[in-house]
Amino acid sequence: MSATKTGTKSKTGAGISPVMNKLAGYIASAPRRALPAPVIECTKHHVLDTIAAMVSGSRLVPGERAYAFVKALGGNNEATVVGRKFMTNAVNAALANGMAAHADETDDSHSPSVTHPGCGTVSAALAVAERERSGGAALLRAVALGYDVGTRMNLFLGAMGFSNLGHLTSGFGNVFGAAAASAALHRFNEQQVRHVLSYAAQQASGVSCFARDPEHIEKAFGFGGMSARNGVTAATLVSLGCTAVDDVFSGDRSFFMAYDESYRQKRAQQPELLVRELGKTYEITNTTIKRWSVGSPIQAPLDSLLELMRSENIKAGDIEKIVVRVYANGARITNNREASDINMQHMCALMLVDGYVTFDATHDHSRMKDPKVLAVRRRVELIADEALEKLRPSKQGIVELVLKDGRHLRHHTRAVRGTAHNPMTRAEVDEKCYALMAPVLGKSRARALCDVVWKLERVADVRTLRPLLRG
């Protein structure tokens, strides 16, 4: 694909909106722009965390189905299907790896934009980096760029309101993030970047009915597989000489006219929000790495429960009643769900019975019928707290315990472990990722893969990771 990079030369930009000019210029210059050291470190955290989600998710139902799908399609050996001894073209690999990365509730999340950026952006960037023989430093720059572009798109659209209208937020922001990362790895000029963004806009899609699929397959496709595939597709089309609209964000029947109600009706929202503080605020540093492999609304209650259990030496048998308070939407989507890892009552009961929550226990569906767990689960009351709803996008939680000895205990988690205000250390991320990958890759390869990601900027060709990524 590299031979097409010097294709059509960039035009003067006449008639192109200032926002598109700035965004396309920023994306085109990303391969030459060094990242600050703290951003490099943070980006490594998210690359490793997403790869670990791909590896562990490759053996879950959505990962299995994604692998079967791309294997049936075939394709040139351009990129690795992570966790498998199989290669395919970059578009198909991005889809399979994106679905595996969100096969579970293990991957990262960006609350303000209501997205899971890693499953879309990292999956796309890894596939294109393999195809283009990119180095590790280029991959890191592309990933950080993808987080910046994808999250800003949803912030401009008004992420929470956009989601409440029924749109699949990750199917919008993540497509633009994946497309931007892919364009940077192709080292496209500004005109080519504009065309990539136009193809991304044509493919941004999705409705938020995913929660009704108990097997998490449609959610994995919409959040990760579809967005990664579409982003790589956009860049691949342009790399092969396909032209497109020069500015999809302005003019008649533009992307904003189609999807942003305030822009269409009142023009109250300014498109400049899409490029605000690019190069100053790196949104990857505002993205959460999950401590627990469970749905985002459950993170805070589990943090609170663990703190109370450890500080007060509490066990399941000591408890008369558990009251869990989370924001309204969080309560709605986790209330007695069929899937164990997004069931608030089950996960809180599991924490109390086991004393901790492991990946294996989270995904052991038989534990949903464990008499000990069920006995505790019946004591859990979940409350949609309007006061916590008003604190969104912060996903806070409160746990109140009534003990059999008459004591009343309470813990309020304001900053979930793994968020920007309470980040996990490199050692904690390493421990989480190694534990997720070792059962699939084996201990030695899992250890080696963690070690190489921590020094990714020294890797000359991402293809050298292939032996470590294969199952």
N, C-alpha and C positions, 0 to 999 in steps of 0.2 A: 504493500500500500504506500510505501514511502515515496515512490517515484512521482506521485501526484501532488506532493506538497508544494511544489513550485508552480502549480497550475495557474489559474487566472490571477492577475495582479489586483491588488486592492484599488478600489476607485477613490476619488477625492473625498467621498463622504457627503457630497452635496445632497440635500434633501433628507439626510439621515438625522434622526432625533439626537439631541445631546446625550440622552440616556443610553441609546444604543451605541453611539460612538464611544462613550466612556466604558461601557461594559465590554464591548468587543475589543477595544484597545487593551483593557485590563487582562482579558483572557488570552489575547494574542501575545502579550508580554510576559505572561506567567512563567513560561519555561526559562526565561532569563533573569527572573527576579528571585533573589535569595529570600528565604523565610527567616524570621527571627528565631534564635535558638530555642526559646520556650515553645514556639509554635511547632518546630520540628519535633521536639520531644512529645508534645501532645498528639501530633499526627501519627507518630509511631504507635502510641497507645491505641488509637482508633483503628489503625491498619491491623495491628495484631488482634485486637478485640473482634474485628469483623472477620478476619481469617479464621479465628477460633470458632466463631459462630457458623461459618461455612462448613468447617470440618465436622463439628458436632451435629449440625443440621443435616449433613449429607446422609445420616443414618436415621433421620426422622421421616415421617410420612411425606411431608412436602418435598423434602430433599430427594427421597426415593422416586417420587412421581416426576420431579423435574429431570432427574437423571434419565429415567425411562423415556421421557419426551425427547430430549436432545439426542439420545442415542439412536432413537428411531429416525431422526432427521439426518444424522450423519454430518458431514462437513469437513472442510480442510483442517489439518492439525495445526491450528494457530494458537490455541490457548487451552489451559488445563481445566478440566472439571474437577474442582477441589474435592479431595477425599476419595477420588476414583482413579483407576488406571485407564483413563480415557481422555482423549483430546478432541476438540471440535473447532469450528470457526469462532471468532471472537464474539460475534453476536449471540450464538447459542451458549457459549461458555458463560457470558455475562448473565443470561437468563437463568441458567442452572445454578450458578453460584449465588445470584441474588436471591433466588427462592430458598436455597439452603441457608443463607445468612439470616433470613427471617422465618426459617422453619419453626422457630421457637421464639420465646420472648427474651433472648440472650443478647441481642445486638443493641447498639447505642440508640439514643433518642435525643431530639432537640425540641424541648417543650414549647418554646415560643412559636416555632413554625409548624408544630404538630406533625413532625416527620421523624422517621428513622433514617438518617442520612447515610449511614455506613453501608447498609445492605444494597442501596442503589449505586452510590458513588464509588465505593471501594471495589465492588464487583465489576463495574464497568472499567474502572481505571486499571485493575489488575489484568483483565482480558486484553485491553488495548496495549498495555505496556509489554505484555508477552508478544503480541503480534508485531509491535514496532521495535522490539529489542531495546526498550528503554531501560535506563539505569534506575537505581533505587531513589536517587535524589529527585529525578524527574517524576517518579511515581508519587513521592511525598508532596511535591509542589502541586501536582494535579489533584491529589485527594483534598488538600487544604483548599484549593480553588473551588472544587466541586461543592464542598460544604458551604463556602461563602455564597456561591451563586444560587444553589438550591434553596437554602434557608431564607435568603433575602427575597426570593420570588414569592414564597408563601407569606412572609412578613408583609410584603407589599399588598398581597391579595387579602390580607386580614385573616390570618390562619384559622382562628377559632370560629369566626362567623362563616368563613368559607366551608369549614368542616360541618358546621351546623346546617348548612344548606344541602348537605348530602354529598359534597364532593370528596373524593379520596385525596387528601392533602399530599400523601407520599407519592401519589401518581402524578402530581403536578411538580412540586418542588424537586423531587428526586430525579425526574427526567431531565430537568435543566442542570442539576448538579452533575449527573452522569454525562450529559452532553458536553458541559464545559470541561470536565476532566479529560474526556476523550479528545476534544479539540486541542487542548494543551499538549497532550502526548503526541498528537499528529504535527504539532508545531505550525498550526494554520495561521495565515495572515488574517487581518481584520475582516476583510470581505468574506473569507471562508468561514470565519467564526460567526458572522451575521447569518450566513446561510445555515450553519449548524443549529443556531438558536431558532431559526424559522422551522426547520424540520422537527426540532424538539417541541415547539409549540403545537405543531400538527398532531403530535403523538401524546401530548399531555392529556390525561383522561382518568376516569375511574369514579365509582360511586362507593359510598362507605357502608354498603350492606355486608361487607366482608365478615363482620362479627357474627353473622348467622351461620357461617360455615364452621361446624364443630371441629373439623380436622385441620383447620389453620392453613389449608392449601391455597384457597383463593386469596387470603390475606398475604401469604408469602409471595404469591404472584404479583399482586397489586403493589405491595410495598417495595419489594426487592427485584423480583424477576422481570416484571414488565418495565419498570423504570430503568434498570440497568441495560436491558436489551434495547429499549428505545433510544437511550442516549448513545450507545455504541452504533446503532443503526444510523442515527443522524450524522455522526462523524464519518461513518463508512461511505454513506451516499456522497458526501462532499469530497471525500478523498478520491472517489472514482469519477469526479468531474461534474456531479449533479449540481445545478444551480438552483437558487431559491429566492424568495422575497428578501430584499436588502434590509428591511426594518419591519419585523413582525409586530413590534411594540407600538407603532404609530401609524397614522393614516387611516383610510377607510377600512372597516371590518378587521381591525387589528386584534391582537390577542387580548389586550386590556379591554377593548370594547366588548369582546365576547364574554369575558369572565369576571370583570370587576364591576360590580353594580354601582359603587360610589363613583368610579371613574366615568361610567356610562351616563349616570343620571346627574351627578352634581360636580364631577371632576374634583371632589373633595380630597381624594387621595393623590398625592403627587408621585409621578413615576420616579422621581429622583430618589425615593426611598430604596429603590432597587440597587442603587450604586452607592448609597451613603456609607462613608467610612471604609470603603474597600481599601485594603492595604494598611488599615489602622486597627480595625476590629476584626479579628479572625474568628468566625463563628464556630470553628471546630473546638475552640477553647471554651465555648459555651454549651457544648454538647455533653450529655451524660453518658457515662459508661456504667452499665448496670452491675451492681454488686450481686444481686440475686437474679436467677434465670426465670423471672416471672414478669407479668404485665406491669407496666409503669406505675399504675395506681397502688399496687401492692408493695412497692419498694419501701415507702415511708413506714407503714405499719410493721413490716418485718424488722426494720431498723429499730423501731420503738420497742417491739417485743423482745428483741435480743438484748437491748440495753436494760430493760426491766428484769429479765431473767438473770442476767449476769450480776447486776448491782444488788438485787434483792434475793438472789439464790432461789428463784421460783421454779417450780416444776408443774407439769400439767395437772397433777393431782391436787395442787394447792388452790386451784381456781374454781370459783363459783360462777363467774360471769365475765365475758370479755366484750367490751364495747369498742368498736372500731369506727372512727370518723375520718372520712375522706371527702374530697370535693364531689359535687353532685354527679358529674359525668363519670368520674372514677368509680363511684358506687354503682352506678347504673351498669357499666360494662363489666364489672367483676362480681356481681351479685349471683352466687350459686350457679356459676357457669359449668357447662359439661366438661370443658377442658380444664385439667387440674391446674395448669400454670397460670390461668387467668381467673381462678376461683378464689376470691378473697377469704371466704370462710374456711375453705380447705387448707389454703396455704398457711393461715394463722394457726390452725389446729396442728398442722404438720410441724411447724416451728416449735410449738409447745411440747408436742409428744417426743420429737427427735432431739430437741435442744439446738438444732441448726437446720438449715435447708440446703441440701445438696442438689446438684443437677439430676442425679439418678433418682432421688426420691421425688423430685418435682415431676418427673416424667414416668413414674411408676403408677399407671392408672389404677392398679389393684389397690393402692393405698386409699383411693376414694371410698373403698368399702371396708377398710380396716376398722374393726370395732373400736379400738382405742382412739383413732383419729375421729371417727364419727361421734364418739361420746363428747369429745372436746368441741367439735364443730357445732354441735347443737347448742353450745353455750355462747356462741359468737353472734353478736348483734351488729349489723352493719348499718351505719347512719350516713346519709347524704347531708353533709354539713355545708350550709349556704355560706357561712363565714369563710370556710376554706375555699369554696368556689370563687369567692371574690378575690382570693390571693393568686389565682391563676395568672401566668402559666406555672407558677411555683406549685409543685405537686406535694403538698404537705399532708401529714397524717397524724392522728392522735389515737392513742390506745389507752383505754381505761380498764383496769382490772379490779374486780371485786373478789377478794380472797375468802376462803372458808373460815379463816381466823378473824374475819371482820374488817381487815384492812382494805383501804381503797387506794390504789396506785394509779398514777397517770404519767404518760410521757408524750411530749409533742415533738415530732421530728420536723424541723423547719427546713433543714438542708439535708436532703437525702445523700447518703454516701455515694460518691461517684459523680455528683453534680459539680458545676463550676465553683460553687461556694463551699464544697466539701469533697474535693477530688480524691480519687484513689491514687495511691503511690504507684511507681513503676513496679515495685515488688508485689503489690496487691493485684495489679493487672496481669503480671506474669503468672502469678499463682492461679488466678482464675482461668487464664487461657491455656496454660499447661494442663490443668485438670480437665478441661473440655476436650483437648486434642489427644491426650495420651491414650484413651480407650480406642480411638480410631487409628491413629498413626503409630502407636507404640511409644514407649517412654523416651527412647533415644532420639527418634525423629521429632517428636513433639518438643523435646528440649532444644534440639538443634534449630528448629524453626523459630522458636521464641528468640533464641540467641541471634539469629541472622536478621530478624526484623529490628531488633534493638540497634543494629549497626547498618540499617538499610541504606543510608546515604553513601556507604562505601561499596555497595553492590553495583558492578558495572553493567550487568545485563540481568534483568529480572528473570529471564529464562533459567538461570542457574538455580532458582528456587524450586523448579519443577519436581525434582526427586523428593523434596520434602513435602510438597503439597499433595502428592498422589497417595491414594488410600492403599 
